[in-house]
Amino acid sequence: MKMEEGERQVFWDSVLELNDFQKDALNELGSIASCHAVTSLAEMTGVTINIEVPTVEVVSIENTEKLIRVEKIVAGIFVQLSGGFSGYLQVLFPEKSAFRLVDMLLGRMPGETKNIETEMEASALMETGNILASSFCSAIADFLQFALMPTPPSFAFDMMGAMVESAIVAVVQTQESEHFILLRCDFQEEERNAIYGYILLFPQQDSLKEILSSLEAAAAGGEIK
């Protein structure tokens, strides 16, 4: 898959217009990184985790609620990324999935956890999210051959809308735009669908240029088909 000169110009003229190559390349990168992340989760829990095909969208602030079920309560982490590119990453577990994870990680009976109230419960989920985020970032860094450093995670148990808004505000404020790029990867337990969640990547626009240049080089070298 190779980006033609005309296609390349679309991106450089307007950062928020992704052509088919760019979307496909980012989807493939998301698939690679998500596979690494859910493998880590599967090793922690001993269950098989499947991922859906990642989606890449150019999203305006007012349309966020159309893509994400903001009314859900979720547990998750938020990290800032620096190094090869800058941006933000969230790993989110809907409420019931978070309870199921806590039961498994703390050796409890299924259904025993009814809320996230103690430091031990929050720490278990934060560590799980941190492992997924680290695996996701490592896969991207290895593929694109640059350093990618996540900050220590912050944890919250809140409405999904509030969680995602914190990332959106951070991205929009730093790039002075009302649009952002959202790479979303969904995953779930194969048998019972009791564990599922989302990985949301919000790259800064300037960094996205570097990512796409690296992906184009990878495509030229046959690493992306």
WOQUI-V736441 format. One record per residue. N is the residue number from 1. SS is DSSP state (hx for helix, st for strand, lp for the rest). OMEGA is omega as a letter, one per 30 degrees, with the letter a starting at -180 (NA if undefined). Layout:
# WOQUI-V736441
N	SS	OMEGA
N	SS	OMEGA
This chain:
# WOQUI-V736441
1	lp	a
2	lp	l
3	lp	l
4	lp	a
5	hx	l
6	hx	l
7	hx	a
8	hx	a
9	hx	l
10	hx	a
11	hx	a
12	hx	l
13	hx	a
14	lp	a
15	lp	a
16	lp	l
17	lp	a
18	lp	l
19	lp	a
20	hx	l
21	hx	a
22	hx	l
23	hx	a
24	hx	a
25	hx	l
26	hx	l
27	hx	a
28	hx	l
29	hx	l
30	hx	l
31	hx	l
32	hx	a
33	hx	a
34	hx	l
35	hx	l
36	hx	a
37	hx	a
38	hx	l
39	hx	l
40	hx	l
41	hx	l
42	hx	l
43	hx	l
44	hx	a
45	hx	a
46	lp	l
47	lp	l
48	lp	a
49	st	l
50	st	l
51	st	l
52	lp	l
53	lp	a
54	lp	l
55	st	l
56	st	a
57	st	l
58	st	a
59	st	l
60	st	a
61	hx	a
62	hx	a
63	hx	a
64	hx	a
65	hx	l
66	hx	a
67	hx	a
68	lp	a
69	lp	a
70	lp	a
71	lp	a
72	lp	l
73	st	a
74	st	l
75	st	a
76	st	a
77	st	l
78	st	l
79	st	l
80	st	a
81	st	l
82	st	a
83	st	a
84	lp	l
85	lp	a
86	lp	l
87	st	a
88	st	a
89	st	l
90	st	l
91	st	a
92	st	l
93	st	l
94	st	a
95	hx	a
96	hx	l
97	hx	l
98	hx	l
99	hx	l
100	hx	l
101	hx	l
102	hx	l
103	hx	a
104	hx	a
105	hx	a
106	lp	l
107	lp	a
108	lp	l
109	lp	l
110	lp	l
111	lp	a
112	lp	a
113	lp	a
114	lp	a
115	lp	l
116	lp	a
117	lp	a
118	lp	l
119	hx	l
120	hx	l
121	hx	l
122	hx	a
123	hx	l
124	hx	l
125	hx	l
126	hx	l
127	hx	l
128	hx	l
129	hx	a
130	hx	l
131	hx	l
132	hx	a
133	hx	a
134	hx	l
135	hx	l
136	hx	a
137	hx	l
138	hx	l
139	hx	l
140	hx	a
141	hx	l
142	hx	a
143	hx	a
144	hx	l
145	lp	l
146	lp	l
147	lp	l
148	st	a
149	st	l
150	st	l
151	lp	l
152	lp	a
153	lp	l
154	st	a
155	st	l
156	st	l
157	st	a
158	st	l
159	st	a
160	hx	l
161	hx	l
162	hx	a
163	hx	a
164	hx	a
165	hx	a
166	hx	l
167	hx	a
168	hx	a
169	hx	a
170	hx	a
171	hx	a
172	hx	a
173	hx	a
174	hx	a
175	hx	l
176	lp	l
177	lp	l
178	lp	l
179	st	l
180	st	l
181	st	l
182	st	l
183	st	a
184	st	l
185	st	l
186	st	l
187	st	l
188	st	l
189	st	a
190	lp	a
191	lp	a
192	lp	a
193	lp	a
194	lp	l
195	lp	l
196	st	a
197	st	a
198	st	l
199	st	a
200	st	l
201	st	a
202	st	a
203	st	l
204	lp	a
205	hx	l
206	hx	l
207	hx	l
208	hx	l
209	hx	a
210	hx	l
211	hx	a
212	hx	l
213	hx	l
214	hx	l
215	hx	l
216	hx	l
217	hx	l
218	hx	l
219	hx	l
220	hx	l
221	lp	l
222	lp	a
223	lp	l
224	lp	a
225	lp	NA
